[in-house]
Amino acid sequence: MSGFMPWDGVVDLLKTGIDKIWPNKDEADKAKAALEQAAAAGALQEMQNQWDNAKAQIDVNKQEASNASIFVAGWRPFIGWVCGFSFAWAFVFQPIAVMIAASVGHPINAKELAVLDFSQIQPVLYGMLGLGAMRTYEKVKGVSSQSNH
């Protein structure tokens, strides 16, 4: 498993302690293997918890989407449109506007146009698209990324 997990530092600290507690290398290696197994089990349990939370969130999303109130059912589409427009402005419309203005003899300094820091919007967009820990979980579980519909 790659990436930092909250318990990585603790596991490393415990491994150092194991070397000091068990001077016999074979016993220390067995203790370290047991520690690694416990850490892996904890990582898989954490991913299972995240998966369960995501499934529960999907149920909430379905209830919100079916609500008659625009303030309940419409907030997700609104955020989606804002993120989509921000993405389009930052990577499509603004560069094209600067290029067209320069080609017709009216160069625009890109700094004069509204600058949207996409790094601020990116986590929201990725979260709405479901791009995050869920795909990592699927990879660990061996789930294909291609749908078999």
N, C-alpha and C positions, 0 to 999 in steps of 0.2 A: 504494500500500500504506500502510495506516495502522498506527500503533503504533510503538514504539521497537524498533529492531533494533540489535544490538550494534555494527554498523559505521556507524550513522548519524552518530555523532560524528566518526569517522574521515573519512567522506565530506565532511562539512562542513569539516573541517580541510584536507583536500586541495583543496577548491574555493577556499578562501582562498589556499592556496599557488599554485594555478593562476593566479589573478589577478595574483600577484606575479611568477611565472615568465614568463608570456606576456603582455606588455603589449598585443599586438594582440588586440582584442576578439573577432574572428572565430576566431582560433586558440584563445583561451581558451574560447570557447563550444564549439568542437569537442572540446576536451579534457574539459570538464565533461560534455558529452553522452556521451562514451566512459566517463567515470567513473560516470555515472548508469546506463548500460547494464550495466557490470560489477557495480554494487551490486544492480541488479535481478536479474541472473543469480545472484548470491550468495544473494539472498533466496529465489529460487525453488529453488535447490539445497538451501538449509536446510529449506524446507518439504518437499521431496522426501525428504530424510533423515529428517525427523520422520515422514512418512508410512510410509517403509520400516520405521522402528523400531516404529511402531504395528502394522503388519502382522505383524512378528516377535513382538510381544507377544501378539497374538491367538493365534498358534500355541502359545505358552507357556501361555496361559490355557486353551486347549482341552485340552492335556496335563494341566494341573493339575485341571481339572474332571472328567476321566475317571479320575482316580486313586481307588483304593479307600479310601485313608486320609482320615478326616475332617479331619485336620490339614493335609492338602495341598489337598483339594477343598473344604473347608468354610470356609476363612478369608475368601474373597471374599464369600460370602453373609453371613457373620457381620458383616463391616464394612458391608455394604449394609444389614443390619437395624439396626445401631447408628446409622448415618447417617439412615436412615428414621425410626427412633424419635426421634432428636434433633430432626429436622425437625418431626415431628408434635408433640412436646412444646412446642417453641419457638413454633410458629405455630398450633397447633390446641388441644391439651389444656390448656396453661397459661392462655391467655386465656379459654377456656371455664370453667375451674375458678374463676378470679378473678371472672368475671361471675356465675356461679351462686352463689358464696359471698356476693357483694354483694347479689344479688337476694333471698336468704333471710335477710338481716340479719346475716351473719357475714363482713363484708368482710375480705379477705386482702390484705395488702400483697404485691404481686408479688415484692418483694425477699426476702420470707420463704420463697418457694418456690425450689427448685433452679433456678439460672439456667444455661442452656447457651448458651455463646457460639457461635452458629451460624457466625460468620465463621471460627472455628477448624476447623469441620467441612466447610464449604463446598468448599474445594479438594479434599478427599478425595472428597466426593460427586460433584462435577463430573468429577473424574478417572475415577471408576468409571462414570459415565454417558457418558463419552467426549465431554464438552462442553469443547472447548478449541481447540487449534490445528487439529484435523482439519477442523472446519467452515470455518475460514478458508481452509485449503488447498482444500477443495471449491469455495468461492466463487471463488477465483483460477482454478481449473481449469474453472469453469463447470458444475459438477455441481449438478443440482437437489436441493433438500432433500426432495423428495417421492419416495417409492419407487414404482417401476413394477412391482410384483409382480402 
